[in-house]
């Protein structure tokens, strides 16, 4: 399943005094959760956009900015989450995920199959959100959370400098990668979108795969014929055939003859413009169009970094961290009265 959330871009860096407290508080929160729930439950919750946002608010960070994703993932990477491992991050760090997975996997004595599966999940989730969901956001952050069983959750974020918004994408163990693998999507709608993951795009994907397996020279002819047809559509700029189609990638597709759309997009160099070109050939030559609908669908505890809705109360954060630490220690000794009291308080707020 996959979820997305739109967030305004905020510049700047989280202060060290805040991230230190966030790490300490997060470690205690997950220590308590691990008393009641396993790693698989935590991974599922990390893929829930509302739960993820609430956790960030609870830890005192911005309630509605792009830093919600990047800072919280960074905090969780260095916090102690029983049974859950975190790799990845922002910018160049995100490109080191395969090496991080391999290193952590070897430390945990995971099988080669599990390690390769996690690396594949990282690559495919990025490929899908960059190439199949063309919503104007370019990925710049990816974090992957995984357990020893091989279950995983990916939290990644794309940037749209033109609108000053970032969009968060959350995944968790989908049965497949290319057709509506999301749980729920939240955010501001965009108006120029090509969504090849939509169920309505199924036939377009099939035709695009068939076209990609043809000789690239024939695809060039399709593209030329389509452009002549498109010239009659005055003012429909979004339908202009991409000029920078990767013909080397299409040649590779012709040579390897991928059997599935997932195999097609996994080909090196098969980027968003080439995928869009195939979709346009599918639409204007064979009448199978992709969906152009944006797949978007859908209490502050200690304040936020920017003072929204009110400044962070450092003393309150420290006190709560100590209280939760004591709850964890007593629970380990079999004294769960405070833990049960916290659960009763939570029930009153529902």
N, C-alpha and C positions, 0 to 999 in steps of 0.2 A: 504494500500500500504506500501511497505517496501523498503528502500534504504540502501546501504552500501558504506563505504569509507575506504580505507586502509591508515594508517598513521604510520610513524616511531615512535617507542617508545622513548620518552625523559624523563629523570629523573629530579628531582628538583622540586622546588615549585615556583609558581608565586609570585613575590614580592608584598607586601601589597600596596605600592604606586601605582602599576599598577591596581590591582583588585579594589581598591577604585575608580580610575578614570573610569575603565570599567563599574562599577555599575552605576556611575553617568551618563555617556554617554549613556549607554543602556536604562536607565529610560527615558531619553529625547527622544531617537530615538523611543521607543515604545509609548511614549505619542503622538508624531507626527503621527505615523502610526495609532493610535487609532482614530485620527481625521477623517481619510479617510476609515479605514477598521475595521471590527469587529474581535472578538476573534477567530472565526472559520477560518478566513483568516490567522491570525497569526499562528494558530496551523498547518495549511497546509504548511506554509512557513518553520516552524521549522522542518518539515519532509523532506524538500528539501535539499539534501547534498550540492549543490552549494550555495544556499542562506545562509545556516547555516555557511559554510566556509567563505563566504564573510562577514557575520556579525562579525565573530571572527577577521578577518583581519581588519575590520573597527574599532573594539574596541582595536586594537593594540596588539593582542596576536599572538603566533606562527602561521604562515600561513600553516604549514605542519608538525604537530607533534601530538602525542597522547593527549597532553594537550589541544589541540583545543577543544576536546569534554568535558573533565572533568572540565576544568577551566571555559569555557563558560557556561556550565550548572550550575555550582556553582554560577557564577555571576548572571545569570538569576533567580536563585532561590531566591536571596536576592534583586534583582532589582524590580522595580514596572512595571509590565506588565498588563495594564488594561484588566480585564476580563479573565486573564489566571493565573492559579495556578501551581506551580512547586513543586514536591516532589522528593525525592530520592537523589542519589549521588554515590560516589565511595566506594567500599569495604563494610564495615559493614553498612554504611548508606543506601546502596541499599536494604539491607535486612529488613529495617524498613519501606519500602514503604507502605505495607498494613496498618500499624498503622497511618502513616502520611496521607494517603488518607482518612481513617476513621475520623481522627481528623479534617482535613480541610473540609471534606464533611459535618460533623455535624455543623461546624462553618457557612458553607454556606447554611445550612438547606436542603441539598440534600436528595433525597429519598434513602432508603436502597437499592433499586434496582440499582440506579445509582452508589452508593458507591461499591456495590458488583461487578458491571460490570467493574468498573475501576480497582479494585483489580484483577479481572480475566484477564483483558488486560495486566496488569503488569506481572502476572505469565506466561501467555501463550506466550507473546513475548519473554520472557527470555527462556522458554522451547524450543520454535521453533529454536531460534538462537543458542542455546547450543546443541540441540539434533537432529534436522532435517537438519540443514545446518551444516554439520560436515566439517569445513574448517580449523581446527587446532587452532581456537581462542576460549579461555575460557572467558566468560563474567566476568567483574569485576566492571562495572559501569552501572547504569541505572537511567535515569531521566524520569519522566512522567509529561507531561504538560496537563492540562485539563481545560475545561470551565464549567460553571454552567449547560450548556445544557447536559453535559455528554460526549461531544466530547473530543478526546484525541490524543496526539502524544507521542510516546516513542522514546527517543534517548539513545541508549546503546552502550557499547563498549567492545570488547573482546581483549585478549592479546595472542600473540604467541611469547614466549621468544626465540624460536629457530630461527625465522626469524627476530626478533627485530622489528616487525610491530604490530600495533594495527589495528583493523577493526571496523568501526562505522556502526551500523545498525539503520535505522530510519523508524518508522512506523507511520501511521496515519489512524485510523478508517477503517481498512480493512473489507470487507464484510465477510471474513472468514480468519482463521489463517494458514491453512495448504497447500494451493496451490497458489504459485506465488503471494503473497500478496504485492509485492514490486512495487514501482513506477519506480525506476531506480537504477542501482548498478554501483559503480565506484571503481577502485582500481587495485592492482597487482594481477594477476591470481595465484592461488595455483594449485598444480598438483595432490594432493591426497585429493579428495573431494567426499563426498556423500551428494547429495542434494535431500532430500525427499520432498521438497516443489515444485520441478519442475513439470511441467505438464506431462513430460515424466515418472515421478515416480508414476503417479496416480494408475496404476494397481498394482504396487509394494505395495503401501499403502493399497489397498484393500485386497491383499493377506496377508500382514503383520497383518492386523486387524483380519482376519479370523484365522490365525495361533495363534495369541495371545489369542484367545478365546477358544483354545483347551486345553486339559489337559497338564500341564507342563511336565509330564513324556513323552508324545508324542513329545513335542517340543525338549526335551533332545535327543530323538532318531533321530529326524530330524538333530539336530546339530551334533551328532556323525557321521551320514551318510555323511553329508556335509563335515566334516573335512577329512574323508577318501578320498572323491573325490578331495578335495583341495590339498591333499598331492601330487597329480600327477602334480600340477601346480608349477614347480620348480621356485623359485625366486619371486613369486607373494605374497610378504609378506602382502600386504594390504588386501588380501582376507582370512587371517587366522581368524577363528571364535573367537570372543572376549571371554576370559576366565571368566571375571567377570560379567556375565549376572546376573541380579537381579531376582532370581527365586521367591522371595516373591512378587515382583511386577507382575510377570506373573501369579502367583497364584491368586492375587487380580483381574487381568483381567479375569481369568477363572471364578471366583466367581461372578463378576459384569456384565460380558458380555457387554462391551461398544459397543454402536451402531455406533459410528463414530470414525475416527482416532484422532480427537481432544479430545474426551473423553478418548481414550487410552493413549495419551501422558500426559494427565492431572493426571494420576494415580501416586501417590507418589512412588518414586523410579524408575520410568520408565525413565532411563537416556540414554545418547548417546550410550553406549556399548550395552545395551539391545535392543534399537531401531535398531542399526546396525546388531545385531544378527538376529532379525526378518527379516530385509531386505535381509540378506544373505540366510536365509532359503527360502524366497520368490524367490530369484534369482536362487539358485542351485537345489531346489526341484521342484519348479513350473514354472521356466523360466521367472519370472517377475522381472526384475532388476531395481534398482533405477538409477537416473541420476548421473554420476560421473563428470559432468561439473561444474566448479566453476560458481555460479550465478552472478559473477561480470560482469558488462556491460559498463560501461562507462570509481586590482590596489591597490594595497596596499595603505591604507590611512595614517597610522601613524607609520609604521614600526612594528617590532615584538619584543617580549621579549628578544630573542637571538640576536637581531641586524640584523635580516633577514627580508626583504631586506635592511633595515637600522634601526638604533636605534630609539626607541620610542621618539617622541618629546612631552614631558610632557606639555609644555606651549601650544602647538597647540591643544592637547586634551582638556585642560582646557578651552581654548578660544572657541572651537567648542561646548563644553558642555554648556557654558553660552549663546552662540548664539541660540542654539536649545531650551534652557530653555526659552529664551525671545520669540522665535517663538511660543512656546506652550502657554505662558501667553497671548500673543497678540491674538492668535487664539481663546482662550477662551473668549476674549472680542469682538470677531467678526472681528478683524483685521487680515485677512488672506493673505495680500499681500506678506509677506515673505515666507509663506508656499507655495503659488503658484509660487514664484520665485524659490524656491528649486526644485519644480517639473519640472520647465522649464529647470533648469540646468541639472537635471537628464536626461531629454529627449535629451539634446544635446550630452550626453555621450553614448547614445544607438547606 
